[in-house]
Amino acid sequence: MRPATAASSGSPGERGRTVLKEEHETHVPTEQQTSQANARLPSPDGHARREASPEAPARQGSQAPDGFDSTQAAELRPTGGGRSQRFPPQYRLRKRHEFLSLQGEGRRQTVPHFVVITRQKQQPPSRLGITTSRKIGGAPARNRVRRLVREFFRRHHVRLAPPCDVLIIARPGAASIRYADVDHELTRALRLDPSVG
């Protein structure tokens, strides 16, 4: 004997819509699962794209700001037991006529990488002007030379006696100079005692 089955309620049209609805609802998850599976499969050139994508070259050695390597950066570490490392405006030549006047009236001394022009003053402080032309190199190279010269003057300006205005003109080849060379050349040009640090 066949088991009794529950009679379907409703009209034939309603039963047909129910069957179509059930078939449609069971079919949708199948498509979603298929699309999800396909999304997880790599495309034929997926690995090739990853292998061909350029990568940034590894950096060689440690670099400090403004183009200094680690050795030069160590040379420029603060000195003087916490003394201010700034280079205040009162220690700078800032106006064009000051540069021109100093070039016309000052004492000139030439060293391998610089021309140094000085003129004595009645009152402190000593002041510094720096000229770096495009013959030195691009902007990064010129900025690097200026920073080295400013660091030298910051460390040693108190040794200038009597006080004076100093104009330092960088010569071609100065772009590759190290701070130790700057210190040696400017100490000689300004006639400072090399035994006094």
N, C-alpha and C positions, 0 to 999 in steps of 0.2 A: 504494500500500500504506500502511495506517495505521501510525503509529509505535507501537512496543510500549510498553505502560504497565505500571507496576509493580503487581503484584497486591496488593490490600489484605489485610492479615493480620487475624485475629481473627474473632469471630462477628459476624453482622449487628447484634446489639444493641450490641456494643462500638463498631462503626463508627458507629452512630447517635448514641451518646453523644459520640463524638469530634467529629462534625459540629456538634452542638448546642453543645458547649463552645467550638469555634472561632468559631461565629457569635456567641456571647455575649461572648467575649473581644474580638472586633473591634468589637462594638457599644458597649461601655462607653466607650472613648476618644472616640467621636463625641459622646456625651452630655456628657462632661466638657468637650470643646472648645466645644460649644454654650453650656453654662452659663458658661464663662469669657468667651466673647464677649459674652453678655448682661450679665455683670457689668461689662464695660468700657463698655457703652452707658449714657449718662446717662438717668436716669428723666425722664419728661415735665416734672416740676416740679423737677428737680435744680438748674437755674440759678436758678430763682425762689427756692428756699430759700436759696441762697448770697447772692443779692442782698437778700433780706428780713432776713437775720440782722443784729441790731444790732451796731454797732461802737462802741468807747469813743471819746468825743469827744477831739479833739486838745487837749493841754494848752496853755494860753495863757501864754507867758513862762516864765522860770525861777522855780522855787519852792525856798525853803530850808525846813528843818525848823521846826516850831512856827508856821507861817503867816507867816513873814517872806519878803518878796520879796528879790530879789538886792541891791537897794540897801540895805535895812535890814540884811541879813546882813553886808554889807561894813562897816557902821557898828559891828557887834558883833564884829569880828575881834579876836583877842587883842592886848593892848597890854602894854607894860612889858618888852619884851625877854626873853620866855620865862617871865615870872612866872606862878606857878600860877593857873589860871583857875577853880579851885573856890571854893565858898562854904561854908567849914567851919561846923560846928554852933555853935562858940563865938561866931560873929558873928550868931546868930539869936536872936530872942525865940521861945520855944517853948511856954511855959506860959500858960494862960488868965489866971491871976492877974497875970502880968506885963503882959499887954495891958490888963487892967482898971485896974491901978495906974497905968500910964502914961497912959491916957486921963483918969484923974481928977486927976493931979498935973502932967502935962506942959504945956509951952508949945505953943500951937496956932497954926498958920499955914496959911492957905488959898490955894491957887493954882488955876488953871482946872480941872485934872484930878485934883487930890489935896488931901487934908487931911493936913498933916504935924504930928505931935506929937513933941516932944523933951523929954528930961530928962537933965540932966548926971549923970555918974558919977564916982566917986572914982578908979577904976582902968580902964585899957583892957582889952579892946577895946570899941569902939563896937559896938552890936548893932542889928539891924534886924528889925522885924515888919511884915508886909504884910496888909492886910485887903481882900479883893475880894468884894463881895456879888453876888448874882444880878442886881442892877440893871445890872451891867456887861455881862452877856451870858452865853452858855453857857460850858462848861468850857474850850474852846479859847481863847476871848477872855480869860477870867480868867487862865489860865496864861500867855498872852502878856504881859499887863500885869505879872504877877509877875516874869517873866523880865527884862523891861526894867528894872524897879525894882531887882532884885537886881544886874543888871549895873552900873547907876549906882552903887549902894552899894559894890560890889566895887572899882570904879575909884577912888572918892573917900573911902572911910571914913577913910583915914589923915589926911585934911585936917580932920576934925572935932576941934577943940581948944577946950576940953577934951573928952575922950571923952563920948559920950552914948548913951542908948537912943533909937531912932527908930522911931516907928510911922507908917506911910504907909497912908492909907485912900484907895482909888481912888474917884473920883466918876463918876457916869454920863457917858458920852462918852469915857472913857479907853480903850475898846476899840480905837479907831482911831488912837490916838496913836503918834507915831514916837519913836525913841530921842532924836533931837535935841531934841524938845519936852520929853521927860522930863528930859534933862540941864539944859535951860534952867530949867524950873519948879522942880526940886528944888534946883538950885544957888541959886536965889533964896530958896526957903523955908528952906534950911539956912544961909543967909547965908555961903556960901562965896565966895571971891574968884574971879570968872569968868575972870580973866586967868591963873589957875593951872590947867593941865590935869591 
